[in-house]
Amino acid sequence: MEVIWFELLERGDIKRLWDEKMNEEKIHGLEVQKVYLDAVSDLEQEKVVQEKHYAKNLNEKAAMDCQRQLLLSLKEEVNEMSEKLASERALYVVEQCDLRDMLSDLESKQEGMLDTIEMIYWTL
């Protein structure tokens, strides 16, 4: 065994086989490193794309929040205007009733005055 071992060492077969195996492993290591670096590059590009989408979605959310706030303000303003209009309408109805009553009183007084004038006219 020692003789065979020594003979293989002298001929350089072991060193040659060892060097071939080391070269294969180096090549394989470089291929693995290339695949790894490609994957890292792809992930970095995807990260950039995702960050852009996130920023876009954040802007859209801010715009929607702003619109929602505007709609709430408008709704509040419409409710206030509706309440004011209802109040003014109620006031209008009351004033209209008061005017009808005043008109009725004035018509009664006018009829009374006309009756009085007519009685004075007939008595003269």
Secondary structure, 3 states (H helix, E strand, C coil): CHHHHHHHHHHCHHHHHHHHHHHHHHHHHHHHHHHHHHHHHHHHHHHHHHHHHHHHHHHHHHHHHHHHHHHHHHHHHHHHHHHHHHHHHHHHHHHHHHHHHHHHHHHHHHHHHHHHHHHHHHHC
